[in-house]
Amino acid sequence: MSRCFPYPPPGYSRNGATYEALIESIKLQKETDKAKAERKKQKRAKKDKKEKEKRKDEEKKGKLEKNPNESQQDASDLFAQTKLFI
């Protein structure tokens, strides 16, 4: 059976203070939600920064490893080219 009556249930009383408290609690809830969102944003930014640095270091490391190989290939190519001219 539904309790949808046009009047409040027996024993229910409205207090003005409860509305104010309700408004305050809603404001506090919004503030905490904003703070959580801000912390989450900061964490994400920090994580992205770390990942970016890590990728940059890996690329740098990869280039350092490739350079000796490239110089050897360049030397062998140069040798092959000079051999053709002889």
C-alpha positions as CSV (number, residue, x, y, z in Angstrom):
1,M,0.0,0.0,0.0
2,S,1.4,3.4,-1.0
3,R,2.0,6.1,1.6
4,C,1.6,9.0,-0.9
5,F,-0.8,11.2,1.0
6,P,-1.2,14.9,0.5
7,Y,-0.3,15.4,4.2
8,P,2.7,14.4,6.3
9,P,2.7,11.3,8.4
10,P,1.7,11.5,12.1
11,G,4.5,12.7,14.3
12,Y,6.3,14.5,11.6
13,S,7.2,18.1,12.4
14,R,9.1,20.6,10.3
15,N,11.9,22.5,11.9
16,G,13.5,25.5,10.3
17,A,16.9,24.5,11.8
18,T,16.9,21.2,9.9
19,Y,16.6,23.0,6.6
20,E,19.6,25.2,7.5
21,A,21.5,22.1,8.6
22,L,20.6,20.4,5.4
23,I,21.8,23.3,3.3
24,E,25.1,23.4,5.3
25,S,25.6,19.7,4.8
26,I,25.0,20.0,1.1
27,K,27.6,22.9,0.9
28,L,30.1,20.8,2.8
29,Q,29.5,17.8,0.6
30,K,30.1,20.0,-2.5
31,E,33.3,21.3,-1.0
32,T,34.6,17.9,-0.2
33,D,33.7,16.7,-3.7
34,K,35.6,19.6,-5.2
35,A,38.6,18.9,-3.0
36,K,38.5,15.2,-4.1
37,A,38.3,16.1,-7.7
38,E,41.3,18.6,-7.3
39,R,43.4,15.9,-5.6
40,K,42.5,13.4,-8.3
41,K,43.5,16.0,-11.0
42,Q,46.8,16.6,-9.2
43,K,47.6,12.9,-8.9
44,R,46.8,12.4,-12.6
45,A,49.0,15.3,-13.6
46,K,51.8,13.9,-11.4
47,K,51.4,10.5,-12.9
48,D,51.4,11.9,-16.5
49,K,54.5,13.9,-15.8
50,K,56.3,10.7,-14.5
51,E,55.3,8.7,-17.5
52,K,56.4,11.5,-19.8
53,E,59.8,11.7,-18.1
54,K,60.1,7.9,-18.3
55,R,59.3,7.9,-22.0
56,K,61.8,10.7,-22.6
57,D,64.5,8.8,-20.7
58,E,63.8,5.6,-22.6
59,E,64.0,7.5,-25.9
60,K,67.3,9.0,-24.8
61,K,68.6,5.6,-23.8
62,G,67.4,4.1,-27.1
63,K,69.2,6.8,-29.0
64,L,72.4,6.3,-27.1
65,E,72.3,2.6,-27.8
66,K,71.5,3.1,-31.5
67,N,74.3,5.7,-32.0
68,P,77.2,3.1,-31.8
69,N,75.4,0.8,-34.2
70,E,74.7,3.6,-36.6
71,S,78.3,4.8,-36.5
72,Q,79.5,1.2,-37.3
73,Q,77.0,1.0,-40.1
74,D,78.1,4.4,-41.4
75,A,81.7,3.3,-41.3
76,S,81.0,0.0,-43.1
77,D,78.9,1.9,-45.7
78,L,81.7,4.4,-46.1
79,F,84.2,1.6,-46.5
80,A,82.0,-0.1,-49.1
81,Q,81.7,3.1,-51.0
82,T,85.4,3.7,-51.1
83,K,86.0,0.2,-52.1
84,L,83.9,0.8,-55.2
85,F,86.0,3.7,-56.2
86,I,89.3,1.7,-55.9
